[in-house]
Amino acid sequence: MGRLTAHLPMAPRLVLIKADGSVSIHADDRAFKPLNWMNPPCKLKEDGSTWTVTHGKTGEKLVLTMDEILHDSSHELGVDPGLIKDGVEAHLQELLAEHIGTLGEGYTLIRREFMTAIGPVDILCRDASGATVAVEIKRRGEIDGVEQLTRYLELLNRDPLLAPVRGVFAAQEIKPQARVLAADRGIDCVTLDYDTLRGIEPENPTLF
């Protein structure tokens, strides 16, 4: 059976080519998800007005036809330091590492602040089956946090000693849009109770 194909009509687009080789096509009508994209490893070949992006493993192709280039620029961004955590987020990370079983029975900690080329993963652990899990922790879980975890997962899954690596997005509060994006990326969401992790009983205990 052949693969499905998709076609975008000719229109002004923003084409991003990143240092990791990925290519994505964007429009102005959405905040975070491109219209089409090719994840690394891939190779870009220019033949006049036709650009062909070929995935290095699957052979899938993304073909772009350039009618006119309105602006062309290149910028070196350097190493991404990641999002800076506030005091509560840092404490949540510490507490969750101490009580890693909060994520599920049989979880074990590998380490906190597991360094990658684009910044540290908050927590790297293993689930009951021994599979590797990367955990991103936020006080308020929003779309940018899911995007950050997605970038970490792409890097971690290139390491044969860790792969396959799945993601868990953990926060005190997770926005609906972030949950939708996480589900689309195959990332689990966990809501954290700060007081419970600190061992504080709620002021108004309930039976359920």
Backbone as a chain_set.jsonl record, in Angstrom:
{"seq": "MGRLTAHLPMAPRLVLIKADGSVSIHADDRAFKPLNWMNPPCKLKEDGSTWTVTHGKTGEKLVLTMDEILHDSSHELGVDPGLIKDGVEAHLQELLAEHIGTLGEGYTLIRREFMTAIGPVDILCRDASGATVAVEIKRRGEIDGVEQLTRYLELLNRDPLLAPVRGVFAAQEIKPQARVLAADRGIDCVTLDYDTLRGIEPENPTLF", "coords": {"N": [[0.841, -1.196, 0.0], [0.508, 2.235, -0.765], [1.826, 5.294, 0.644], [-0.077, 7.873, 2.308], [-0.709, 11.064, 0.83], [-0.279, 14.619, 1.117], [-1.325, 17.962, 0.343], [-0.503, 21.358, 0.086], [-1.987, 24.383, -0.924], [-0.649, 26.943, -3.121], [0.7, 29.706, -1.462], [1.631, 32.504, 0.669], [4.146, 31.508, 2.908], [5.861, 30.646, 5.96], [8.961, 29.253, 6.152], [10.895, 27.198, 8.101], [14.155, 26.204, 8.699], [15.992, 24.28, 10.704], [18.944, 23.967, 12.824], [19.218, 21.31, 13.54], [18.449, 19.985, 11.318], [15.747, 19.691, 10.816], [12.707, 20.6, 9.091], [10.099, 22.899, 8.746], [6.809, 24.111, 7.93], [4.956, 27.031, 8.153], [1.961, 28.942, 8.914], [0.011, 31.969, 9.45], [-2.165, 31.466, 11.06], [-2.167, 29.874, 13.35], [-0.872, 28.924, 16.569], [1.163, 27.116, 17.418], [1.547, 24.654, 16.02], [3.002, 23.433, 13.051], [2.025, 23.615, 9.524], [2.976, 21.625, 7.92], [5.736, 19.322, 8.123], [9.104, 18.015, 8.579], [10.827, 15.817, 10.48], [14.156, 15.433, 11.904], [16.325, 12.551, 11.276], [17.067, 14.263, 8.277], [17.45, 15.329, 4.834], [18.059, 18.162, 2.862], [17.562, 19.142, -0.457], [18.204, 21.403, -2.999], [16.812, 22.346, -6.065], [16.727, 24.515, -8.25], [13.693, 26.15, -8.224], [12.519, 24.213, -6.714], [12.465, 22.53, -3.694], [13.501, 19.677, -2.06], [12.905, 17.655, 0.652], [14.158, 14.92, 2.256], [13.552, 12.178, 4.326], [15.916, 10.55, 6.369], [15.641, 7.931, 7.31], [13.068, 6.779, 6.751], [12.618, 7.509, 4.139], [10.602, 9.134, 3.311], [9.224, 12.027, 1.666], [9.234, 15.572, 1.497], [8.139, 18.042, -0.495], [8.821, 21.221, -1.661], [7.694, 23.964, -3.484], [9.012, 26.88, -4.645], [7.726, 29.87, -5.431], [8.246, 32.558, -5.094], [10.657, 34.236, -3.139], [10.317, 36.043, -0.345], [11.751, 36.894, 1.843], [14.91, 36.087, 3.161], [16.89, 34.782, 5.592], [19.476, 34.017, 7.985], [20.164, 32.77, 11.225], [22.178, 32.292, 14.067], [21.391, 30.57, 16.874], [22.516, 29.312, 19.05], [23.137, 27.337, 22.067], [20.226, 26.166, 23.609], [19.068, 27.382, 26.628], [16.844, 26.507, 27.913], [13.683, 26.786, 29.718], [13.552, 28.896, 32.554], [13.166, 27.889, 35.867], [10.889, 28.75, 38.516], [10.92, 29.231, 42.13], [8.969, 27.483, 43.244], [8.613, 25.563, 41.224], [11.18, 24.439, 41.143], [11.247, 23.318, 43.692], [9.149, 21.504, 43.49], [10.284, 19.74, 41.657], [12.374, 18.677, 43.204], [10.906, 17.458, 45.294], [9.327, 15.594, 43.869], [11.295, 13.957, 42.851], [12.185, 12.811, 45.209], [9.938, 11.413, 45.914], [9.286, 9.543, 43.828], [7.568, 7.521, 43.258], [5.109, 8.663, 43.124], [4.4, 8.993, 40.5], [3.708, 6.498, 39.699], [3.383, 3.031, 40.604], [6.355, 1.228, 41.187], [8.127, 2.91, 39.885], [11.417, 4.195, 39.399], [14.116, 6.374, 40.22], [16.427, 7.785, 37.94], [18.055, 10.122, 37.568], [18.05, 13.588, 38.623], [17.838, 16.657, 36.71], [18.918, 15.804, 34.156], [21.277, 16.1, 31.749], [21.033, 17.39, 28.43], [21.818, 18.198, 24.975], [20.423, 20.536, 24.599], [19.713, 21.513, 27.02], [18.768, 20.761, 30.5], [16.871, 17.854, 31.363], [14.184, 17.705, 33.59], [13.585, 15.429, 35.308], [14.769, 12.165, 34.988], [13.722, 8.897, 34.736], [12.73, 5.458, 35.444], [10.018, 3.327, 34.538], [7.787, 0.78, 35.911], [8.192, -1.316, 34.165], [10.729, -0.968, 33.339], [11.195, 0.805, 31.322], [12.421, 3.901, 29.943], [11.672, 7.135, 31.192], [11.029, 10.518, 30.653], [10.582, 13.425, 32.509], [8.951, 16.477, 32.609], [8.574, 19.321, 34.562], [6.273, 21.708, 35.722], [4.921, 24.659, 37.27], [2.589, 25.862, 36.321], [1.14, 24.283, 33.707], [1.63, 24.767, 30.364], [1.416, 25.265, 26.754], [4.043, 25.809, 25.818], [5.666, 24.393, 27.567], [5.084, 21.731, 26.917], [6.082, 21.685, 24.317], [8.783, 22.069, 24.896], [9.398, 19.681, 26.292], [8.92, 17.9, 24.205], [11.063, 18.465, 22.48], [13.193, 17.597, 24.061], [12.588, 14.843, 24.179], [12.925, 14.065, 21.508], [15.708, 14.24, 21.256], [16.616, 12.479, 23.324], [15.618, 10.042, 22.451], [17.329, 9.379, 20.444], [19.427, 8.181, 21.608], [20.674, 5.052, 21.935], [20.995, 3.692, 24.332], [19.072, 4.621, 25.988], [16.629, 4.795, 24.613], [13.489, 3.124, 23.921], [12.147, 6.324, 24.834], [9.642, 7.733, 26.764], [7.379, 10.477, 27.483], [6.425, 12.476, 30.341], [4.352, 15.001, 31.387], [4.259, 17.094, 33.994], [2.474, 19.012, 36.355], [1.177, 21.565, 38.581], [-1.131, 22.71, 37.678], [-2.68, 22.159, 34.596], [-3.143, 23.461, 31.47], [-5.997, 23.253, 29.25], [-5.375, 23.353, 26.464], [-2.716, 22.592, 26.476], [-2.922, 19.967, 27.358], [-4.237, 18.805, 25.18], [-2.289, 19.096, 23.154], [-0.223, 17.585, 24.311], [-1.374, 15.028, 24.349], [-1.559, 14.615, 21.614], [1.123, 14.357, 21.033], [1.742, 12.021, 22.268], [2.343, 12.156, 24.944], [2.09, 11.755, 28.435], [0.01, 13.292, 30.954], [0.29, 14.589, 34.231], [-1.167, 15.704, 37.177], [0.1, 17.565, 39.811], [0.035, 17.665, 43.364], [1.026, 20.025, 45.416], [1.019, 20.422, 48.242], [0.465, 17.836, 49.173], [2.746, 16.464, 48.299], [4.58, 17.697, 49.941], [3.863, 16.625, 52.284], [1.801, 17.736, 53.728], [-1.299, 17.863, 55.299], [-4.527, 18.442, 53.875], [-6.473, 21.437, 54.583], [-9.235, 21.113, 54.798], [-10.146, 18.141, 55.046], [-11.384, 15.452, 53.004], [-13.585, 12.656, 52.319], [-13.302, 11.464, 49.889]], "CA": [[0.0, 0.0, 0.0], [1.263, 3.478, -0.815], [1.603, 6.235, 1.738], [-0.972, 8.984, 2.034], [-0.042, 12.308, 0.476], [-1.011, 15.833, 1.472], [-0.937, 19.062, -0.545], [-0.859, 22.71, 0.484], [-2.053, 25.278, -2.084], [0.346, 28.018, -3.175], [0.356, 30.84, -0.598], [2.794, 32.929, 1.457], [4.418, 30.621, 4.039], [7.123, 30.767, 6.673], [9.676, 27.976, 6.134], [11.979, 27.185, 9.074], [15.13, 25.121, 8.587], [16.742, 24.376, 11.952], [20.292, 23.407, 12.829], [19.156, 19.854, 13.668], [18.042, 19.433, 10.032], [14.298, 19.658, 10.661], [12.098, 21.613, 8.24], [8.674, 23.053, 9.064], [6.114, 25.14, 7.16], [4.011, 27.674, 9.055], [1.064, 30.005, 8.47], [-0.262, 32.932, 10.515], [-3.446, 31.208, 11.73], [-2.075, 28.943, 14.478], [0.184, 29.372, 17.466], [2.267, 26.239, 17.76], [1.767, 23.492, 15.173], [3.195, 23.78, 11.641], [1.124, 23.019, 8.545], [3.645, 20.384, 7.519], [7.082, 19.329, 8.672], [9.917, 16.806, 8.47], [11.737, 15.73, 11.611], [15.446, 14.835, 11.578], [17.344, 12.994, 10.33], [16.59, 14.473, 6.913], [18.384, 16.033, 3.962], [17.417, 19.126, 1.966], [18.221, 19.326, -1.755], [17.617, 22.493, -3.77], [16.923, 22.222, -7.523], [15.996, 25.675, -8.748], [12.579, 26.573, -7.363], [12.0, 23.05, -6.01], [13.25, 22.031, -2.565], [13.052, 18.347, -1.666], [13.412, 17.214, 1.955], [14.016, 13.464, 2.321], [13.865, 11.62, 5.643], [17.035, 9.633, 6.246], [15.316, 6.555, 7.678], [11.851, 6.273, 6.112], [12.588, 7.862, 2.726], [9.484, 10.038, 3.028], [9.671, 13.273, 1.053], [8.468, 16.81, 1.589], [8.558, 18.806, -1.665], [8.391, 22.61, -1.605], [7.879, 24.733, -4.717], [9.178, 28.285, -4.302], [7.354, 30.784, -6.51], [8.933, 33.816, -4.816], [11.208, 34.322, -1.79], [10.128, 37.417, 0.122], [12.808, 37.227, 2.811], [15.78, 34.94, 3.434], [17.899, 35.158, 6.584], [20.002, 32.92, 8.8], [20.533, 33.244, 12.56], [22.751, 31.29, 14.968], [20.734, 30.741, 18.17], [23.328, 28.752, 20.121], [22.54, 26.303, 22.923], [19.008, 26.604, 24.282], [19.197, 27.156, 28.07], [15.587, 26.008, 28.459], [12.92, 27.738, 30.519], [14.061, 29.003, 33.912], [12.12, 27.525, 36.823], [10.805, 29.55, 39.722], [11.188, 28.465, 43.345], [8.0, 26.411, 43.431], [8.914, 24.504, 40.265], [12.4, 23.771, 41.585], [10.902, 22.501, 44.855], [8.356, 20.389, 42.975], [11.22, 18.783, 41.073], [13.063, 18.015, 44.313], [9.956, 16.597, 46.003], [8.92, 14.481, 43.021], [12.434, 13.041, 42.792], [12.203, 12.077, 46.478], [8.745, 10.559, 45.973], [9.075, 9.237, 42.417], [6.432, 6.609, 43.174], [3.904, 9.443, 42.84], [4.078, 8.803, 39.088], [3.189, 5.146, 39.505], [4.067, 1.981, 41.366], [7.495, 0.618, 40.524], [9.011, 3.899, 39.265], [12.706, 4.42, 40.056], [14.8, 7.581, 39.742], [17.763, 7.708, 37.353], [18.679, 11.325, 38.113], [17.479, 14.907, 38.345], [18.619, 17.532, 35.834], [19.666, 14.991, 33.195], [21.682, 17.072, 30.745], [21.008, 17.122, 26.995], [22.486, 19.257, 24.212], [19.622, 21.767, 24.612], [19.329, 21.838, 28.379], [18.541, 19.61, 31.367], [15.55, 17.281, 31.616], [13.952, 17.816, 35.031], [13.758, 14.124, 35.945], [14.823, 10.981, 34.144], [13.424, 7.763, 35.605], [12.25, 4.253, 34.768], [8.743, 2.847, 35.056], [7.829, -0.574, 36.457], [8.65, -2.243, 33.128], [12.121, -0.666, 33.037], [11.285, 1.767, 30.223], [12.893, 5.231, 30.34], [10.638, 8.172, 31.199], [11.504, 11.886, 30.875], [9.527, 14.191, 33.176], [9.083, 17.934, 32.619], [7.763, 19.803, 35.675], [5.909, 23.122, 35.696], [3.873, 25.078, 38.215], [1.417, 25.954, 35.448], [1.48, 23.585, 32.48], [1.129, 25.388, 29.147], [1.885, 24.678, 25.498], [5.495, 25.899, 25.651], [6.27, 23.317, 28.335], [4.952, 20.506, 26.124], [7.037, 21.814, 23.226], [10.108, 21.865, 25.464], [9.548, 18.244, 26.532], [8.996, 17.241, 22.89], [12.433, 18.609, 21.984], [14.025, 16.69, 24.856], [12.309, 13.458, 23.788], [13.547, 13.824, 20.206], [17.125, 14.005, 21.488], [16.823, 11.292, 24.15], [15.3, 8.828, 21.689], [18.438, 9.064, 19.554], [20.413, 7.45, 22.405], [20.242, 3.652, 21.994], [21.025, 3.194, 25.703], [17.883, 5.119, 26.683], [15.419, 4.611, 23.804], [12.543, 4.227, 23.704], [11.879, 7.213, 25.965], [8.353, 8.408, 26.687], [7.359, 11.698, 28.265], [5.376, 12.815, 31.306], [4.266, 16.438, 31.643], [3.701, 17.168, 35.348], [2.29, 20.394, 36.799], [0.09, 21.768, 39.529], [-2.302, 23.009, 36.852], [-2.358, 21.954, 33.189], [-4.125, 24.107, 30.613], [-6.617, 22.314, 28.294], [-4.649, 23.316, 25.186], [-1.489, 21.823, 26.702], [-3.325, 18.56, 27.416], [-4.523, 18.371, 23.811], [-1.014, 18.962, 22.454], [0.499, 16.458, 24.905], [-1.998, 13.796, 23.858], [-1.178, 14.488, 20.205], [2.535, 13.956, 20.988], [1.931, 10.771, 22.998], [2.9, 12.497, 26.257], [1.132, 11.659, 29.537], [-0.089, 14.451, 31.84], [0.08, 14.28, 35.644], [-1.384, 16.883, 38.006], [0.809, 17.422, 41.082], [-0.481, 18.365, 44.538], [2.217, 20.509, 46.11], [0.9, 20.176, 49.678], [0.588, 16.405, 49.417], [4.155, 16.108, 48.149], [5.306, 18.202, 51.109], [3.397, 15.906, 53.466], [0.869, 18.577, 54.482], [-2.692, 17.458, 55.174], [-5.4, 19.548, 53.457], [-7.187, 22.083, 55.681], [-10.575, 20.542, 54.871], [-10.05, 16.774, 54.51], [-12.612, 14.846, 52.493], [-13.571, 11.193, 52.301], [-13.01, 10.979, 48.557]], "C": [[0.877, 1.247, 0.0], [0.94, 4.361, 0.379], [0.621, 7.321, 1.311], [-0.154, 10.219, 1.689], [-0.921, 13.478, 0.886], [-0.465, 16.971, 0.627], [-1.406, 20.374, 0.047], [-0.918, 23.592, -0.752], [-0.998, 26.37, -1.989], [-0.148, 29.22, -2.367], [1.627, 31.288, 0.113], [2.951, 32.038, 2.693], [5.739, 31.023, 4.701], [7.763, 29.384, 6.721], [10.863, 28.082, 7.089], [12.867, 25.972, 8.836], [16.053, 25.255, 9.791], [18.096, 23.677, 11.839], [20.279, 21.881, 12.942], [18.694, 19.176, 12.377], [16.549, 19.421, 9.798], [13.818, 20.829, 9.811], [10.615, 21.693, 8.583], [8.108, 24.238, 8.297], [4.991, 25.706, 8.006], [3.135, 28.689, 8.319], [0.775, 30.907, 9.665], [-1.462, 32.561, 11.383], [-3.361, 30.202, 12.86], [-0.82, 29.263, 15.278], [1.381, 28.435, 17.529], [2.542, 25.128, 16.763], [1.933, 23.899, 13.714], [2.172, 23.101, 10.744], [1.67, 21.682, 8.053], [5.086, 20.464, 7.999], [7.781, 18.011, 8.363], [10.917, 16.833, 9.625], [13.07, 15.124, 11.181], [15.447, 13.334, 11.912], [16.752, 13.169, 8.931], [17.594, 15.321, 6.142], [17.611, 16.916, 3.004], [18.243, 19.275, 0.695], [17.471, 20.4, -2.527], [17.878, 22.263, -5.256], [16.102, 23.343, -8.143], [14.923, 26.105, -7.765], [11.988, 25.42, -6.562], [12.977, 22.601, -4.919], [12.661, 20.684, -2.155], [13.731, 17.942, -0.362], [13.121, 15.72, 2.075], [14.426, 12.967, 3.696], [14.903, 10.521, 5.498], [16.716, 8.186, 6.549], [14.138, 5.996, 6.881], [11.816, 6.53, 4.611], [11.429, 8.759, 2.353], [10.016, 11.376, 2.52], [8.678, 14.402, 1.295], [8.992, 17.713, 0.479], [7.96, 20.211, -1.593], [8.689, 23.278, -2.94], [7.885, 26.211, -4.37], [8.841, 29.158, -5.502], [8.085, 32.11, -6.356], [9.433, 33.776, -3.377], [11.152, 35.778, -1.343], [11.227, 37.847, 1.084], [13.596, 35.954, 3.111], [16.855, 35.383, 4.415], [18.294, 33.94, 7.395], [20.483, 33.483, 10.128], [21.059, 32.078, 13.386], [22.183, 31.528, 16.366], [21.57, 30.216, 19.325], [22.569, 27.715, 20.93], [21.342, 26.881, 23.651], [19.132, 26.335, 25.781], [17.941, 26.573, 28.697], [14.878, 27.09, 29.246], [13.429, 27.724, 31.961], [12.921, 28.752, 34.899], [12.108, 28.491, 38.004], [10.999, 28.643, 40.941], [10.256, 27.299, 43.552], [8.302, 25.253, 42.491], [10.16, 23.728, 40.679], [12.113, 22.858, 42.775], [10.047, 21.304, 44.441], [9.262, 19.304, 42.387], [11.92, 17.974, 42.17], [12.142, 17.027, 45.021], [9.56, 15.379, 45.176], [10.052, 13.466, 42.882], [12.507, 12.19, 44.063], [11.057, 11.081, 46.576], [8.356, 10.171, 44.556], [7.916, 8.272, 42.214], [5.107, 7.318, 42.976], [3.449, 9.236, 41.398], [3.498, 7.425, 38.802], [3.999, 4.135, 40.285], [5.221, 1.397, 40.538], [8.42, 1.596, 39.825], [10.3, 4.046, 40.082], [13.408, 5.608, 39.404], [16.144, 7.227, 39.119], [18.565, 8.907, 37.832], [17.832, 12.554, 37.821], [18.412, 15.659, 37.412], [19.517, 16.722, 34.899], [19.992, 15.853, 31.987], [21.553, 16.53, 29.326], [21.706, 18.29, 26.293], [21.714, 20.574, 24.247], [19.147, 22.137, 26.008], [19.001, 20.593, 29.183], [17.072, 19.168, 31.421], [15.344, 17.26, 33.125], [14.225, 16.504, 35.762], [13.806, 13.049, 34.871], [14.663, 9.777, 35.064], [13.034, 6.559, 34.765], [10.924, 3.843, 35.389], [8.888, 1.401, 35.508], [8.339, -1.594, 35.452], [10.116, -2.028, 32.766], [12.302, 0.321, 31.912], [11.684, 3.14, 30.755], [11.772, 6.255, 30.198], [11.297, 9.518, 31.494], [10.339, 12.717, 31.411], [9.869, 15.675, 33.132], [8.096, 18.479, 33.642], [7.534, 21.306, 35.556], [4.939, 23.414, 36.839], [2.555, 25.185, 37.466], [1.799, 25.361, 34.097], [0.828, 24.216, 31.263], [1.812, 24.781, 27.929], [3.407, 24.71, 25.379], [6.227, 24.82, 26.438], [6.2, 21.981, 27.61], [5.933, 20.521, 24.964], [8.46, 21.556, 23.72], [10.369, 20.375, 25.705], [9.655, 17.479, 25.226], [10.408, 17.315, 22.33], [13.387, 17.691, 22.741], [13.842, 15.241, 24.402], [12.946, 13.119, 22.447], [15.031, 13.523, 20.357], [17.366, 12.698, 22.248], [16.58, 10.011, 23.376], [16.337, 8.5, 20.627], [19.523, 8.253, 20.272], [19.964, 6.003, 22.548], [20.245, 3.069, 23.404], [19.784, 3.615, 26.485], [16.588, 4.787, 25.941], [14.834, 3.215, 24.012], [12.281, 5.005, 24.99], [10.508, 7.847, 25.772], [8.346, 9.587, 27.648], [6.185, 11.792, 29.221], [5.466, 14.31, 31.577], [3.529, 16.614, 32.963], [3.621, 18.622, 35.799], [1.182, 20.462, 37.834], [-1.232, 22.022, 38.802], [-1.893, 22.874, 35.392], [-3.482, 22.524, 32.339], [-4.704, 23.101, 29.6], [-5.862, 22.215, 26.975], [-3.365, 22.499, 25.31], [-1.802, 20.328, 26.77], [-3.58, 18.007, 26.014], [-3.221, 18.139, 23.043], [-0.222, 17.773, 22.983], [-0.055, 15.13, 24.402], [-1.617, 13.547, 22.406], [0.263, 14.004, 20.06], [2.788, 12.631, 21.708], [2.547, 10.972, 24.371], [1.799, 12.414, 27.312], [1.158, 12.931, 30.374], [-0.391, 13.987, 33.265], [-0.081, 15.592, 36.406], [-0.773, 16.648, 39.382], [0.123, 18.235, 42.176], [0.719, 18.754, 45.398], [2.172, 20.177, 47.602], [1.059, 18.691, 50.006], [2.039, 15.952, 49.31], [4.983, 16.585, 49.337], [4.86, 17.52, 52.393], [2.453, 16.697, 54.32], [-0.553, 18.097, 54.233], [-3.529, 18.652, 54.729], [-6.173, 20.112, 54.648], [-8.581, 21.497, 55.877], [-10.565, 19.154, 54.273], [-11.405, 16.254, 54.072], [-12.461, 13.338, 52.468], [-13.133, 10.656, 50.956], [-12.03, 11.893, 47.853]], "O": [[1.887, 1.293, 0.702], [-0.088, 4.193, 1.036], [0.499, 7.646, 0.13], [0.955, 10.401, 2.191], [-2.141, 13.352, 0.989], [0.703, 16.963, 0.239], [-2.558, 20.502, 0.463], [0.008, 23.563, -1.562], [-0.514, 26.682, -0.901], [-1.267, 29.692, -2.562], [2.602, 30.538, 0.16], [1.993, 31.839, 3.439], [6.604, 31.647, 4.086], [7.18, 28.448, 7.267], [11.731, 28.939, 6.919], [12.381, 24.842, 8.779], [16.809, 26.222, 9.896], [18.357, 22.915, 10.908], [21.217, 21.223, 12.493], [18.559, 17.953, 12.328], [16.113, 19.162, 8.676], [14.424, 21.901, 9.802], [9.949, 20.665, 8.698], [8.796, 25.227, 8.043], [4.162, 24.956, 8.522], [3.5, 29.216, 7.268], [1.243, 30.639, 10.772], [-1.756, 33.265, 12.349], [-4.399, 29.708, 13.302], [0.156, 29.796, 14.752], [2.511, 28.9, 17.678], [3.687, 24.687, 16.661], [1.1, 24.633, 13.183], [1.529, 22.132, 11.146], [0.919, 20.738, 7.806], [5.6, 21.554, 8.253], [7.158, 17.034, 7.949], [11.739, 17.742, 9.736], [13.12, 14.379, 10.202], [14.655, 12.891, 12.744], [16.014, 12.304, 8.458], [18.475, 15.95, 6.728], [16.628, 16.482, 2.402], [19.452, 19.502, 0.745], [16.254, 20.322, -2.692], [19.013, 22.016, -5.664], [14.942, 23.156, -8.511], [15.215, 26.391, -6.604], [11.043, 25.627, -5.801], [14.149, 22.332, -5.184], [11.456, 20.571, -1.93], [14.958, 17.89, -0.273], [11.965, 15.304, 2.004], [15.511, 13.288, 4.182], [14.795, 9.664, 4.62], [17.434, 7.292, 6.101], [14.201, 4.869, 6.389], [11.081, 5.862, 3.883], [11.282, 9.115, 1.183], [11.109, 11.805, 2.889], [7.462, 14.208, 1.295], [10.157, 18.11, 0.501], [6.745, 20.372, -1.479], [9.798, 23.172, -3.464], [6.896, 26.742, -3.866], [9.587, 29.185, -6.482], [8.497, 32.72, -7.343], [8.711, 33.329, -2.486], [11.846, 36.636, -1.889], [11.592, 39.021, 1.135], [13.02, 34.882, 3.291], [17.65, 36.268, 4.1], [17.551, 32.963, 7.484], [21.125, 34.532, 10.171], [20.459, 31.004, 13.405], [22.454, 32.56, 16.979], [21.363, 30.625, 20.467], [21.493, 27.268, 20.533], [21.427, 27.958, 24.242], [19.287, 25.181, 26.181], [17.949, 26.187, 29.866], [15.409, 28.187, 29.422], [13.703, 26.661, 32.518], [11.843, 29.335, 34.776], [13.149, 28.984, 38.439], [11.214, 27.44, 40.801], [10.687, 26.231, 43.987], [8.256, 24.092, 42.9], [10.193, 22.502, 40.577], [12.661, 21.76, 42.867], [10.206, 20.211, 44.984], [9.038, 18.111, 42.592], [12.042, 16.752, 42.077], [12.539, 15.899, 45.315], [9.465, 14.27, 45.701], [9.806, 12.262, 42.805], [12.845, 11.007, 44.012], [11.173, 10.044, 47.229], [7.234, 10.432, 44.123], [7.343, 8.208, 41.126], [4.093, 6.679, 42.694], [2.255, 9.295, 41.105], [2.863, 7.219, 37.768], [5.17, 4.363, 40.588], [5.071, 1.113, 39.35], [9.408, 1.175, 39.224], [10.267, 4.022, 41.312], [13.306, 5.819, 38.196], [16.914, 6.459, 39.695], [19.628, 8.747, 38.432], [17.012, 12.564, 36.903], [19.602, 15.359, 37.321], [20.73, 16.93, 34.858], [19.089, 16.292, 31.275], [21.906, 15.385, 29.045], [22.13, 19.249, 26.938], [22.284, 21.625, 23.956], [18.269, 22.986, 26.16], [18.957, 19.492, 28.635], [16.161, 19.991, 31.512], [16.235, 16.841, 33.863], [15.0, 16.468, 36.718], [12.981, 13.03, 33.957], [15.382, 9.648, 36.055], [13.008, 6.624, 33.536], [10.717, 3.984, 36.595], [9.991, 0.854, 35.49], [8.868, -2.634, 35.845], [10.689, -2.793, 31.991], [13.434, 0.656, 31.563], [11.333, 3.504, 31.878], [11.022, 6.247, 29.222], [12.037, 9.648, 32.469], [9.249, 12.714, 30.841], [10.946, 16.083, 33.565], [6.912, 18.142, 33.601], [8.465, 22.076, 35.322], [4.23, 22.525, 37.311], [1.531, 24.668, 37.913], [2.685, 25.881, 33.419], [-0.397, 24.203, 31.14], [2.668, 23.904, 28.048], [4.006, 23.75, 24.895], [7.298, 24.375, 26.024], [7.138, 21.187, 27.673], [6.549, 19.501, 24.654], [9.249, 20.9, 23.039], [11.436, 19.867, 25.361], [10.404, 16.505, 25.143], [10.903, 16.339, 21.765], [14.277, 17.082, 22.148], [14.816, 14.502, 24.257], [13.452, 12.012, 22.263], [15.56, 12.651, 19.668], [18.222, 11.903, 21.861], [17.25, 9.005, 23.608], [16.245, 7.46, 19.974], [20.423, 7.708, 19.634], [18.966, 5.74, 23.219], [19.579, 2.066, 23.659], [19.478, 3.034, 27.526], [15.563, 4.526, 26.571], [15.562, 2.25, 24.246], [12.202, 4.436, 26.079], [10.242, 8.438, 24.725], [9.205, 9.686, 28.524], [5.101, 11.269, 28.96], [6.521, 14.822, 31.95], [2.336, 16.328, 33.06], [4.581, 19.377, 35.646], [0.361, 19.553, 37.954], [-2.3, 21.607, 39.253], [-0.865, 23.418, 34.987], [-4.637, 22.119, 32.471], [-3.996, 22.203, 29.144], [-5.72, 21.125, 26.422], [-2.969, 21.802, 24.375], [-1.019, 19.512, 26.285], [-3.189, 16.883, 25.7], [-3.062, 17.122, 22.368], [0.383, 17.033, 22.207], [0.703, 14.219, 24.069], [-1.379, 12.407, 22.009], [0.597, 13.324, 19.09], [3.927, 12.165, 21.756], [3.195, 10.073, 24.905], [0.704, 12.939, 27.112], [2.199, 13.578, 30.495], [-1.222, 13.104, 33.478], [0.76, 16.485, 36.3], [-1.084, 15.659, 40.044], [-0.317, 19.359, 41.938], [1.344, 17.902, 46.03], [3.16, 19.709, 48.167], [1.704, 18.33, 50.991], [2.51, 15.156, 50.123], [5.973, 15.952, 49.701], [5.401, 17.79, 53.465], [2.292, 16.401, 55.504], [-0.966, 17.942, 53.084], [-3.268, 19.773, 55.164], [-6.492, 19.393, 55.594], [-9.055, 21.396, 57.009], [-10.933, 18.985, 53.11], [-12.434, 16.561, 54.673], [-11.356, 12.808, 52.581], [-12.647, 9.528, 50.866], [-11.663, 11.638, 46.705]]}, "num_chains": 1, "name": "protein.A"}
